[in-house]
């Protein structure tokens, strides 16, 4: 066996009997056949030498000799690495197989009838993460690595501004005309062409997703200039009720004042002991809508994973404690169980159906929380869709996937420190892969307005086990009196191209990064792809060089990958050096990246609304209406969303979703404890009233806040001034009425919260909540009516 050859093994059955029967029935129905289908897992192992224990490898994989008698195979898309592969490679190498280079899993399907070219195989794979291989010769290309793709330049010196406009469309940068003018003027002055790496970095850093342009915009309503932005209105609540707020609007999560408690502490000798310490709470809720629409399982999984990283990267390192999830989708249309209110489905083929989302997304989020080791103790589920009126409807074709949680942080670690020149810049976590590219910009445009290939590029993948390793490193560092972590950011939208410049900006420094030092699992990636991909489970840290050896020992102990990729500089610029090509894919001042771009202007006008027609009670049979109401997914039992997840891991949960001896899922709130010996903790509830927003955005906000408050009415609390709200805003911006609804809703919540002395120290906006597509020479649009979800926290005590 020569170097880098592959061995193929046949594993156990690929699916449960019931799952395989469902797939078989679906295949036969769609293709009008009567065939039997069997499936086995297929393992493709790339080895680096002849010195390999094949029998031992079979034992670990529970595999047999491969027989080439399968009809077709389903595996990861070429050029990608599955989460299963990453985890299995680690396990195999850790038990002594040092000559294993790659391991990948496929599914081999065997049909008892001959395949025809016209057969539909779509039910067997997720087209966003997998593809069909006709033979073993085809899937062996999974391990073929092409030469690195080159750095590209956009020739504005020759082709002018038009070159930037073309790049904006082809790369999906989602830049405005003002931003294109800004870049053109900058590079014209520099007398050079921009690189694709620089443009991608700028697009991510200045996307609506990252910059929150609409919430910071100036408003003109009927010609009247408003003297406050939406963000100003939110901040007014914290000014009116600052009690208990330690950090708001300036970190990855808000920090709320806690108390001195006795907690389990890992000391310098790696022994647990009880220790008195001041522990504060972190709170964060965000959404992961676009990735969940494109590929539900990894979209929801990385949504929960990203929120967990936000908590962990708060201050100088925090610890996630409990989580929550929420889902809004259009009508489910369950085959054989279609309800009277569910009309014929209209949607673009590029996004998943509501039923696919609610089948796969909850499993993804639960799987990540389970594997990471965080209980999910609260959530909601809403299904809503109106009939089309002139090819336009309200609904959740672009779903809402809400992910949030509570964490804890030592009082000594509340704030990041001011670092200096020559601090080490470290990437903690997994390697770079060509996944999630351009996600920040992709989530900032309406579904259907980007290219299908760009949707593929923005699909992400999860590895909760790697994130757990990173968290253990953070836990160890943050529990010490000498915390080696002086600055930390999680890697999210925009990848390293966003996280590392953010570190430099927040520290008032520059950075010098060596491209070759960035861990990379795909050697075919270009500099732009290495710099901007959104591979999950990564953090960016700054530590003093004197602490390097001690920090490395912790990483080695936790088997957590890390890399020292560069250092901070006095010169306030971002320099990315390619040692192989001896050039700089990125070399720009921070002032260019985070400069004073033109402030967005929102101009809207008041339009009289039609009165809603009152429904006469005599038109309906009460018993029929009652049955339909109880059968509606929004009202019906949510047990199927609860039992899939762990609700007690960590031992810090005092109340989850199930209540009483029969464990009925009717709890309105979740309770967590501060410590194993404490009788105090945090209570969490959710309020959301989106259907009211169709007629009255302000009322929907007041009702959402009222629902969240009454949901926690059964808990003894310190007072309303200790209630903190995470406000998550969803709207289809760009439409006069929807923009006006957004303004009215924020004003309503701000006024009521300030009046009740309730603060809103954290939140998230998703303002491209519409789906557009063309069908039969007609354009259709489904948009989310303005809504806000209000997960709320406060301290409880006995």
N, C-alpha and C positions, 0 to 999 in steps of 0.2 A: 504494500500500500504506500503510495507516494504522498508527499506533503500536501496538506489541504485537500484531501479527498473526503467524500461524504459516505456515510453509512446510513442505510434506511432500515427502520424497524417498523413492525406492525404492532400497535398497542391494543388496548381493550376497546369495548364498544364506545363509540363516540357520543352517543346520546342515551338518555333513559328510554325505556320501551314506549312510554306515553308520548314523549317528545318526538320520537322517530315515527310513531303512528300518525301524529299530527302532520308532520312533514310529508309523509307518504300520501295521506288523504289530500293535502293541499296540492301536491304535484299532480296526482291523478285527476283531480277536479279541473285544474287549470289547463292541463295538456290533454284531457279527455282520453286517458289511458287507464289500464289496470295492471300496474306493475308492483312488485315487492322490492323494497329498498332496505339494504343493510348498510351500516356505517362503522368504521373503525378509526381510531386515532392512528396517525402515521407520524413517526418521529424521524426527522432528518438531522443527522449529527455530522458536523464538520470537524475532522481531527487533523492535527498538525504533524503526526508522525505515526509509524507503524507500532510504536510502543503503547498499545491501548488494550485494556482488558474488556474485550467485547462481551464476554459472558457476564462480567460484573455490571457493565452498562445495561445489559438486558434486565438484570435483576432490579436495578434502581428504577428503570422505566416501566417495569412489569410488561416487557415486550417480547416478541418472537421474531423469527426471520420474516422479512418482507416478501410477500408474493404479489407479483405484478398482475393482479386480476381484478382491479377496480375499474369502474366505468369512468370516473372522473374524480378530481380532488379539489378541495377548498382549503385555501391557506391565506396567510397574510399577503397584502399587496406587495409586489416587487419593490424593493427599496425601503421597506419598513421592517421593524422588529417588534414582535408582539410582546405584551407584558409577560405572558407565560414564558417566553423565551428568556427574558432577562432574569426572572426568578429561578428558572430551572438551571440555567448556566451557573448561577451562583451556588446553588445547592450541589450540583455535580462537581464543581471545582473544589468546594469546601470539604467534600468527603474523599478527596484524593485524586480525582481525574484531572491531572494538570495539562494534558495534551488536547483537551477539548477546546475548540475555538468558538463554535456556534452550535446551538441546538434550536430547532424550531418544530412546531407541531402543526400538522395538517389534518384534514378529515378525508378519508377515502370512502367514496360512496359506490356501492355495487347494486346495479339494477338487473333484474332478470329479463329485461327486454333491451333490444338495441336502441341506442340513443339516436335521435334525429336532430339535425341542425336547428329545426324550428322549435324544439322543446324549450320551455321557460324554466330556468334554474334559479330564478331570483329568490325563491323561498329558502334556499340552502345557505345563503351567505349575506353578509352586510357589505354592500357594494362600496361603502366608504372606508372599510378597514380590511376587506378580504377580496379575493378574486378566484375564479375557477381555472384550474389547470387540467388540461386534457390528458397529460401523461406525466410519468415521473421525470422524464427528460425536461419537461417544462418547469416543474417546481424546483429542480436542482439549481436553477438560475437565481433562487432566493439568496444564495451565498456569494453570488458574483458581485464584486465591487468595481464600479467604473472609476475612471480617473476623476479627480476633483474637477467640478465645474468651475469655469473661470470667473473672475471678478469682472463685472460689466460696467461700462460707463455710458451715461446718457449725454449725447453730444449736443449740448445747447449752444456751444460756440459756433457750430456749423448750422444747426437746424432751429436755433432759437427756442422760444418758449413752447413751441409746438411739440418739441421733443419731450419736455416735461409733462405736457398734457397727455401725450401718448403713453408715457410710462405710468402716469397716474391711473389710466384705465387698464392697461395690460397687467400691472402688478396689483391692482385693487387697493391702492393707497387711500382712497376716499378723502383726498385733500380738496379743500375748497379753492376757488379761483384766487382768493386773497393769499392763501398759503403758497400756491404756485407762483404768484407774483413775488412773494417774499423770498422764496428759494431762488428764483431766476435772478433777482437783483443781487442776492448774496453771492452766487457763483459767478455772475457776470463781473462783479467787483473783484472777486478773487482771480478772475481770468483763468478758470479751469472748469472742467466738466465734473459733475457729481458722479459718485459711484452708486451702484444699486444698493450697496450696504448702507450708505449714508442716507439715501432717500427712504429706505425701509425703516431705518431707525427714527428718522424725523416723523414719518407717517404714524408710527406706533406711539411715539412720545406725545404727539399732538392730535391724536384721535379723540373723538367725542368720548370714547370709553375711558381714556386716561385724563383728558383735560377738562371734561365736564363743561363744555363751552356754553351749552344752553343754560345750565344752572348759574353760570357766571355772566350771562348775557345782559345787555341793556334792553329794557322793554319800552315799547311805544304802543299804547292802547288808545285807539281812536284819536291819535295825534297828541296824546298826553304822555310825556316822558315820566316813567316811573323812577323814583329815586333809590330803589333798592332792587337787587337781583334776587333770584330764587334762593341762592346760597345765603344771602344776607338775611332773608326771612327765616331760614333754618337756624342760623347762628343767633338770631334774636331770642330763641327759646332758651339757649344756654346762658345768655346774658340775664334773662328774667329769672332763671332758676339754676345758678351755678353750683348748688349744693352737691357735693360728692363727685364732681367731675375733676379728674386729674389731667386727662389728655383727651382732646377732641379735635377732629378735622385735620390732624397733622401726622398721623401714624397709620399703620395698617389696620388697626382696630382702636376703638375708644377704650380708655382705662377709667374705671369707676372705683372710688374709694372703698376700701375694705376695712379690715380690722386686724388686730393682733390675735393670732390663733396658734394652737399647737399643731404642727404639721409633721408629716413623715419626711425626713430629710436624709439625703444621701451625703455622708460626710467625705472627707478627703481620703479616707481609707476604704471607700466604696462600701461602707456599712450603713444600713438604715438606722436612724434614731429619731426620736421625737424632739422637736425644737420649736421654741417660740419665735414667731416671725410675723411681720405685717404683710398680709396677702391681699392684693387688690384684684378686681375682676376686669377681664377684657370682654368686649362685646363686638360682634361683627355679623352682619347679614349681607349677602350679595346674591347676584343671579348669574346663571350660565345658560342663557337662552339659545343663542345661535348654535353653539356646538351640540346642544341637546336636540335641536331641530334637525341637524344634519345627521348625527349618529347618536341615538339616545343613550345607550349604555355608557360609552366612554365620555360623552358630554356631561351626563349627570355625575358620573364617578369623579371626573376631574373638577367638576363644580364643587363637590364636597371637599375634595382634596385641596383645591385652591383656597377655600375659606379656612380650612385647618391651618394652612401655611400662613395665611394672614394673621391668625391668632398667634402662632408660634413666633412670627417675626415682629411682634409688637414689642416696643421698648428695646431692651437688650436681650430678649429671649423670654417667651412666655410659654404656658402649658395649656393646650386645649383640654376642656373638661366634658361638656355635653354639646350635642348638636341638634339641629332641626332642619327639616326639609319641607318644601311646598311645591305643588304642581298646578298649573293652569293649562288646560288643553281644550281644543274644540270638541264637538260631539264624538263619542267613541265609535258608534256604529259597529257594535259587536255582532259578528255573523250569527244569524239565527235569533238574535235578541235585540234587533233594532227597535228603538222606541218611536212613538208617534211624532215626537218633535224633531227627529233626525231625518233630514231630507237627503237627497242625493249628494254624495261627497264631491266637492270640487277642491283640488289642491294641486300644486306643482309636483312633479315627480321627484324633484331634487330633495325634498324634505320628507321626513318620516310621517306616517299617519298618527293621529291622536292615540289610536289603540296600540300601535307599535311603541309610541313614546311611553305610555303607561304600562306596557308589558316589560320594557327593557330599562327605562330610566330609573325607576325605583330600585331595581335590582342593582344597578350600577352604583347609585348613591349608598345603598345599604352595604354593598360589598366593600366599598372603600372605608366607610366608617367601621365596619366589622374588622377588616384586616388591619386597619390602623390601631384599633382598640379604643374607639370613642363611642359612647352610647348615643343613639338618636332617640330623643325622648319627646318630641313634639313635631307637629306638622299639620298640613291641610291639603285638600285636593278639591279643585273646582273644574267642572266641565261646563263650557258655555259657548254658544254659537248662534248667531241670528241667521235668518234667511237672507239670500242675496236680493238686493234692491239696486237695479241698474248696475249689475256686476260688482257691487260693493257690499261687504258684510262686516259685522263685528264678530270677532272670535279669536281663538288662540292657535291659529295655524303655526305661527311662531310662538312656541310655548313659553311659559314662565317656569324656570327651574330655580327655586329659591333654596339657598344653602346658608345656614347660619350656625352660631354657637356661642358658648360662653367659655372663657378660659380663665387662667389665673396667672398673676405675675407678682414676683417679690417687689416690695416697695423700693428696694435698692436698684431695681432694673427698670423703673418706669420710663426712663428717657435714654435715648441714644446719646453717646458721648461725642464731644467735638474731637474728631481725629485730626491728625496732622500729616505733613508730607512723609512719604516713604512708609506708610502703613501698608501691610500686605492685603491685597484684594483676593479673596478666596471664593471659589464656587464649590458649594457643599451639595452633594447629591449625585444624581445619575448623569450619564453622558448626553451630549447633544444628539438629536435625531431629527430627521426631516418630518416633523409633525407640528401641527398648530402654527404654521407659518402665517403671519399676518392676521392673527386672531383678533387683536385689538381693533384693527381697521375693519375686519370682516364683520365684527359684532356691532360696528357703528353705522352700518348701512342696512337698509331694509332687505329682508330675505327676497331673493329673486332679482336684485339689482347688481349682483356680482356674478362673475363667470363661474360655471360649474367646476372647472379645474381649481379655482381659488377656494371653493367650498371644500373640495377634497384636501387642499393644502391646510385648511384651518381645523381639520379633524385632529383630536388629541388622543392620547392614550394614558392609562393609569398604571401606577405601581405603588400601591399603598405601603408595601413592605419596605421599599426604599425610603419613603417619607417617614416611616416609623424610625428607621435608623437615624435619619437626620434629626428627628425630634429628640432622640435619646442623647445625641451630641449636644443639642441646645439645652436639654434638661440638666445634663452634667455641668456644663459651663455656667448656666444661670443659677445653679444651686450653690456655687462656690462664692466665697467672699471676694476672691479675685476672679471675677468673670472675664474670661479671655475675649468674649464677644463685646466689642465696643460699638459696633454698628452692624445692623442686619436688615436686609430686605428679602422678601420672597420673590421668586422669579415667576412672573405671570404673563400678562399681555405684553407682547413685544420681546419676550425672552431676555437674554442678557443685554440686548441693545437698549432696553428700557431700564432694567434694574441697576446696572452698573453706572450709567450716567445719572440716575436718580441719587445713587450713593454719593457721587461727586458733587452734584448740585446741593444736596442737603448738608454736605460738609464744607461747602464753599472752597472746593479743591478741584483739581483735574485728575484724570486717570491715564495710566499707560498700561495697555493690555497686550499680551503676546498671544496671538491667535492660535499658535501651535500648542499652547499650554491648556487650552480649553478641552476637556474630555469630550471625545467625539466617537460615536459608534458607527457613523456612516462616512467613510472616507471619500465618498463621491460628492459631498456637499460643497457648495461654493462658499467663499467668505461671508457673503450676505446671509446664506442659509444657516451657517454656524452661529453667526452673531445674533440673528433675529428669531430662530425657531423657538417654539414654546414648549420644549420638552419639560415635562412636569417634575415634581419632587426635587426642585433645586432652590437653593438660597444663595444670596451673595452676602459675604461677611467682610468686615475689616477688623484685623487684629494687629497688635504691635508685634514687630519681628522678634522681640525677646520672648514672646509666648508661643512661637511657632512650634517648637519641639513638644511642649506640653499639650498643645492643641492637637497635634498629629497623633499623639498617643491615645487620646480619647477617640479620635476617628478610627484608628486601627482597632481599638478594643470593640467598638460598635460595628466594625466591618462597613463603615460608611465611606463612600468615595468622596474625595475632595481633591482640589487642585489649586495651587497658588498661581493665578493667571496674570498677576501684574501688581502694580503699586500706585499709591496716590501721588500726585505731583502738585507743585505750587502753581504751575501754569494751568489756568482754568480751561482745559480743553479735553476732548476725548480722542485719544490716539490708539488705534488698533493696528498693530504691526504684524505683518505676515512674514515670518522668518524664512519661509521657503521661497517666496517670490521677491523678498527684499523690497516690499512696498507697503503702503498704508491704505488698506481698504476703507478706513475711517480716519479722518484727521480734520476735526472741526472744533471751534470754540464752543463752550457751553452756552454762551450768549446767543449763538445761532440756533441751538437746539431748543432752548427754553426762553427764547427772546420774547419781546413784547409784540406778539402778533395782534392784528386788529381784533378788538372785542366783538363778539357776535352780537348782532342786533336782531331782536325779535319784534316784528311789527304785526299787530293783530287788531281786529275790530270786533266790536260786540255785534252779534247777530241775534235778533229775537228768535227764541225757540218755539217750535210748535208744541202745543199742550198735548200731553199724553192722554190718549183715549181711555176713559175709565171702563173697566171690565164689569159687566153686570153679573152678579153671583148666579142668577137663574140660568145662565148659559152653560153651566157645568154641573155634573153630578158629583156631589161631595165625596162619595166613597171612591169614585174613579180618580178624582183629583188627588185624594189622599194616597192612594196606591202609587200613582205616577210620581208623586212627590217623594215618597219613601224609596222608590226605585231609582230616582235620579242619582247619578254618581256623587254629586255634591253632598247629598243628604245620607245616602246609604252607608253601611258599615265600612270603615276604613281598615279593618283587621288585616286585609291582604297587603296593606302598605306598612303595617306595624310588625307583624310576626316575622318578616324577612330580616329584621335587624335586631342586634343586641341592644337591650335597654338598661342593663345594669352593670356592664363592665366598668371597672374602677371603684365600685363600691361607694360612689359619691352621689348616687341618685336616690332621692327621697320620694319622688312621685313621677311615674311615667304615664303612658297613655291609657293603660288598663286600670280599671277600678273594681274593687270588691271581690268577693269569693269566686264569682263567675268570670272575672277578668273581662268586663265589658269596656270597649274602647270609647269612653265618653268623657275622659278627663279634659278639662278646659285649659289646664296649665301644666307646667313641668317644674319640679323642684330639685335643686341640687344643693348639696351641703358644702360648707367651707372646708371642713376637715372631718376625719373619722371621729373626733371627740367633740365637735361643735354642734350646737343646737340652732345655728343660724346658717343662712345660705342665700341663694338667689331663686327667684320665681320668674318663669318665662311664659308669656302667652302671645297669641297672634290675633290681630284684627285685620280683616280685609272685606271690603264691600264694593267690588268692582261693578256689579250690575247697576247699582244706583248711579254710578258716574255717567251713564248714558244720558241721564236727564239732568243730573245735578252733581257736578264734580265736588263742590264744597261740602255738600251733605254727605257724600260718600266718605270723605276724609273724617268728618266728625263722627260718623257712624263707626268707621274702622277703629278710631281711637276709643270710642265708647265700648266697642266689643272687646277690645284688648283689655280694658280696665275691668269690665264686669267679669271677664273670664278669670281674673285673678282675685275676685272678691272674697273667696273662701280662705284667703291666706292672711295671717297676721303680719302686717307690714309697719314700717316706721312712719310712713306718710307719703302723700302724693309727690312731695318735692324730692323723694328718692326714686321716683319712677324715671327710667331712661328709655327712650324710644330709638330704635333703628328704623328709619323711614326708607322704604324701597319703592322707587317711583318707576312706573311703566307707562309709556305713551307712544303714540304714532306721530312723532313730531313732523313738522313740515306742512301740516294742515291747519288752517286758521282756527277752526273750532277746537281741535285737539290741543293746540298750543295754548289757547285761551283757557281750556279746561285745566291744563297743567298749572297755569298761573293761579287760577281761582282755587284749585285744590291745595296748593302749597300755602297760599295766603290763609285759607280756612284752617289748616292744621297748625300753622304758626300761631295764629290768634288764639285758638282754643288751648293749645299747649301752654302758651305763655300765661293765659288766664288761670290755668290749673296749676301753674308752677311746675310743669313737666318739661324736661329738656330733650332735645334731639341731637345727641353728640356724634352720631354716625349714621351712615346710610349709603345708598347706591341708586344710581339712575340708569335706566335702560330705555332710551328714547327713540329707538328705531324699530318699534314693535309693529311692523306691518309686513305683509307678504304679498308680492306682486308676481303675476305670471301671465303669459299669453296662451290662449287655448282657442282653437277654431277661429282664428283671426279676431279674437276679442281679448281685451285686457281685463283681468280680474284682480281685485284687491280685497284682502282680509286684514283688518287692523284691530289692534287691541284698544278698546275704549280706555281712556285714562283711568289708572288705578294706582293705589298705594297700599302696600302691605306693611303692617306695623308690629313687628315682633317687639315686645317690651320686657324690660328687666327691672326688677327692684329687689331690695334686700328683704328677706323674711326672717322672722325670729319666733321662737317659742318661749 
